[in-house]
Amino acid sequence: MISLTKYNELKGYESLEAYPEVAHFVTTRHKGISTGAYSSFNCSPYTNDSCMNVYRNQSWLFQIMKHQIKELFIPEQMHGCASLVISESFFEESLEIRRHLLRGVDALITNVPGYCVCVTTADCVPVLLYDKKLQVVAAVHAGWKGTVKHIVSNVMEHMKAKFGTQGEDVVACIGPSISLESFEVGNEVYEAFKESGFDMSLISAKKKKTGKYHIDLWEANRMELLHAGVPAEQIELSGICTYIHHDEFFSARRLGIDSGRILSGIMIRK
């Protein structure tokens, strides 16, 4: 990944930086004001961090972004596979209805310039998508439960149904998240992936020392993108394990569930 800011508050992807009509970011733990397990650049409103700290961290995010953001849209995720399109009609709804619509979805899609769709993660896989032909973007939260439910494939289908997106036109980025080496799972998780149709020889390994299975969420989601028609050369993998690099990125397995979250966002520029 590349650094987008002087003090490494924001990271980015080389593949998306090649398109000036798109702005994106992935937050780190640097330069925010939150403390403890939220230290320090926690921008997620769905945590027990102080509302004022989150507000000030988000304000700093707006300041350091090279491109103006009208608004951040962050869903209240449920580890499912539902996605929501942020269209012009969304802005005609009341604030209460907008908040309701953002509940229970794990991916946001938009083609409206200036509005940034985001997901929050702390070991789960953030996936950013850009249809370079039709100028549509999406942010996807692919935890293991969402991956089992094929959330990336579902989002690609949603983009196709709503906008006509074709896999060959998509640039995809798989962000900082837990690696195969660090993601030890129980037999029930292994079986869930197997029953969902994943080729376990490609996305899992059993450690001789512990007898425990490990799952490769990066490869599982890369396979989903390939199956959806995204060319391999248009898929960028950050290769950063949040569990190992918990000093730079939030990791719920390291810090506990009650901790900060990475914010990954993408938008069409105005």
C-alpha positions, 0 to 999 in steps of 0.5 A, a space after each residue: 500500500 502507499 501512504 496518502 498523507 505525511 504522517 501515515 494517517 491514510 493509506 491507499 492503493 496504487 491501482 486506484 490512484 491511477 484513476 484521478 476521478 476516484 478518491 479513496 483511503 484506508 485509515 491507520 491508527 496514527 495521529 487521532 485523539 482516541 485513547 486505550 483500545 481506540 488509540 488513536 484514529 478511530 473514525 467509527 461511530 459504531 463503537 463505545 469510543 467517545 462521540 466527540 473523539 469520533 467526531 474530531 477524528 472524522 473532522 481530521 480525516 476531512 481536512 487531510 483528504 486531498 479531495 473534498 468529501 461532501 459526506 461519509 456514509 458508514 453502514 451499521 454492519 451485521 456480518 451479512 451479505 446485504 448491500 445498499 445503493 446510495 442514489 439521489 433518492 436517498 438524499 430526499 429521505 429524512 435523517 431518521 429514514 437514512 439512518 434506518 436504511 444504513 442499518 443491517 447492510 455490509 456494503 454500500 454502492 454509489 455513482 453520486 460524486 462527492 459522497 464517500 461510501 465506507 465500511 469499518 473493519 478490525 480483522 475482517 476484510 474491507 474490499 473497495 470496488 471501482 467500475 472504471 467504465 461506468 464510474 460506480 464505486 462500492 465498499 464491502 465488509 467481508 468478514 468470515 460470515 459475509 464471505 461464507 455468504 458470498 457478499 462480494 459476488 452479491 455486490 457485483 451482481 447488485 452493481 450489474 443489476 443496478 448499473 450494468 457493471 461487468 467484471 472486466 471493468 472493475 478494479 478491486 482492492 482487498 485491504 488490511 485484514 487478518 491473514 491465513 497465518 493468524 486466522 485460526 478457526 474451529 471446525 464449524 467455521 471450516 465446515 461452513 466454508 466447505 458447505 458454501 462451495 469454497 475449494 478448501 484446498 485453496 483457502 485453508 490449511 491445517 496446522 500440524 502443531 495445533 491440529 487447527 484449521 486456518 482460513 485464507 479470507 484474502 484468497 477466498 475473496 479474491 476467488 469471488 472476484 475472479 468468479 465474478 469476472 474481474 481480471 486477476 491483474 485488476 485485483 490488488 491485495 494489500 497483504 497486510 495482516 491486522 493481527 500481526 500489524 496491530 500497532 498500525 491497524 486495529 485488530 479485534 483479536 488483539 485489542 478485543 471487540 470493544 476497540 477501534 475500527 479501520 475505516 475504508 472509503 471510496 468515492 467518485 470525485 465531484 
